[in-house]
Amino acid sequence: FFRIGQMSNVELDDELLDPVSSRPFPVLSALSSLDYDNSENQLFLEEERRINHTAFRTVEMKRWVICAMIGILTGLVACFIDIVVENVAGLKYKVVKDNIDKFTERGGLSFSLLLWATLNSAFVLVGSAIVAFVEPVAAGSGIPQIKCFLNGVKIPHVVRLKTLVIKVSGVILSVVGGLAVGKEGPMIHSGSVIAAGISQGRSTSLKRDFKVSALLAGLLAIPGGVLFSLEEGASFWNQFLTWRIFFASMISTFTLNFVLSIYHGNIWDLSSPGLINFGRFDTETMVYTIHEIPIFIAMGVVGGILGAVFNALNYWLTMFRIRYIHRPCLQVIEAMLVAAVTATVAFVLIYSSRDCQPLQGSSVSYPLQLFCADGEYNSMAAAFFNTPEKSVVSLFHDPPGSYNPMTLGLFTLVYFFLACWTYGLTVSAGVFIPSLLIGAAWGRLFGISLSYLTGAIWADPGKYALMGAAAQLGGIVRMTLSLTVIMMEATSNVTYGFPIMLVLMTVRLVGRGVPAFFGLYDMHIQLQSVPFLHWEAPVTSHSLTAREVMSTPVTCLRRREKVGVIVDILSNTASNHNGFPVVEFAGDTQVPRAPGAVDRPSHTCAWPREALPPLQDASLPRVFKLFRALGLRHLVVVDNCNQVVGLVTTKDLARYRLGKGGLEELFLAQT
């Protein structure tokens, strides 16, 4: 149901060149909400009273065990993906390299191009077909879907076992197929599916907390993952949740290191790098000084602008896909086309490049000689002829002079558009690593240019590649705090924490000042018309009251009602809400002396006692805070006589947002 570039209800007749932030996104009324508050009915209270201290300790211990299981299984899935990608991609690149070396001497390199494009297209064909025809919700990184799910929006099939299988298989095939993708986003989605499977039969609030733990476990970065869960994933937070997600990530990282140590033949050596590892920087030789601070700020400005351009281009491309590429067969064909074009463009650039570098001291895994002399390799091939993760490491750590400025400029330009075209395909793929690779390329180019202009020895290209990578990724996804810590973890370097944070803060400020100010994940959430609730109500919404926001009329049930009437009401899908207040009737008036509600999906009768019904004259921020803080699904609105006059749902609150001209009301789309 929720797929990138599909099922959106944006008015397609509008001009596609409208700025992203000015388009009137609708809110899809067909999506239902999750109730993250405990149903405090009589059965629940009786069950709670029977639990003594020992039973409570047992329940708490089980929760910690579940977190450990989530960490172990997520770590094993990460190991499986990492090992399979390394071996299959390595085999593919070895076959293509041998073929290129063979035909370089004999002539007829067109056969090598055909082989490379065919292999890429074949892998992507399978990866795209299983997503398009078997489980469309497995498309993309999965982060927008999981954000919505944790926010309280019920996304069909998003945490099913079939989704996990398709997600894991799809991301392997996408990376091996040579697309401009990464595997970090799909790992977060995979961890959430694992958490949902293990926590079956428990309350929705507990399952939500376990899924947040899986966000961190899937990222396999302990402090950075905690901050990522807080900044991007979790819509509800508490102190116990912090400890649980930290524990789950610790177990996941330990599992990954232990299995990889066995795989690499260093059993009991737990110093194997995690899933996100870009090598250690030598801080003794690569220092930064105070006069470089303005340079880092300038790089942040560039990253913010390029990130906004990336998001705007991807927005227009997604709108085009919604209009013209909505059938599964067309989506598979497009994915194969992108794979073939990626291989073709890479081959042409490698073939045309005469940037030959000495092989000695290089970290290139599959060096291509082509027309270079013996003992040399083609540096353009070092960027293209590898997995994106290894290309990032090469740009970070290869010594000065390893890349020609023309090579870096062409690679940045081409890979920027390839990554933008790739994100939104019907494949399982993330944007984390491609964004870093684009930024590392133009950041290294920035450092080389600075060295040429100033002749300074402090302008190390690897240092500026790191800053460019952070700026580009921050410009696309608009993360600050968590991304700073993740970059520090991935490079095992605390020294550059301040400049990275400075770059990301600049990126965020620049991103808010351009028309397409949404981050990529939030942009696709809005494109899918999902009723997503942010942390706070719009700042200019105090003039609105609950009377103007609530849904009316409300279908109510008597405290003593006939079964047939209840069945008829619950089976009637014409109502615009799934909660039905239980009231007592006194003549022709409603007097809800026993506040309660019947929930359509669970058929349970309950109403949170702490959720006092707001008056119809309460302001929207007040209603929003009450609804959001308690994780409610419905909120009854009463008048001064305590009579039910309306019902507030997630969609009612999500209809209002802060636009360029002030507060905007979005329309409700039915399909």
Secondary structure, 3 states (H helix, E strand, C coil): CCECCECCCCCCCCCCCCCHHHCCCCEECCCCECCCCCCCCHHHHHHHHHCCHHHHHHHHHHHHHHHHHHHHHHHHHHHHHHHHHHHHHHHHHHHHHHHHHHHHHHCCCHHHHHHHHHHHHHHHHHHHHHHHHCCHHHCECCHHHHHHHHHCECCCCCCCHHHHHHHHHHHHHHHHCCCCCECHHHHHHHHHHHHHHHCCCCCHHHHHHHHHHHHHHHHCCHHHHHHHHHHHHCCCCCHHHHHHHHHHHHHHHHHHHHHHHHHCCCCCCCCCCCCCCCCCCCCCCCCCCHHHHHHHHHHHHHHHHHHHHHHHHHHHHHHHHHHHCCCHHHHHHHHHHHHHHHHHHHHHHHHHCCCEEECCCCCCCCCCCCCCCCCEEEHHHHHHCCCHHHHHHHHHHCCCCCCCHHHHHHHHHHHHHHHHHHCCCCCECECHHHHHHHHHHHHHHHHHHHHHHHCCCCCCHHHHHHHHHHHHHHHHHCCCHHHHHHHHHHCCCCCCHHHHHHHHHHHHHHHHCCCCCCCHHHHHHHHCCCCCCCCCCCCCCCCCEHHHHCECCCCCEECCCCHHHHHHHHHCCCCCCCEEEEEEEECCEEEEEEEEEEECCCCCECCCCCCCCCECCCEHHHHHHHHHHHCCCEEEEECCCCCEEEEEEHHHHHCEEEECCEEEECCEECC
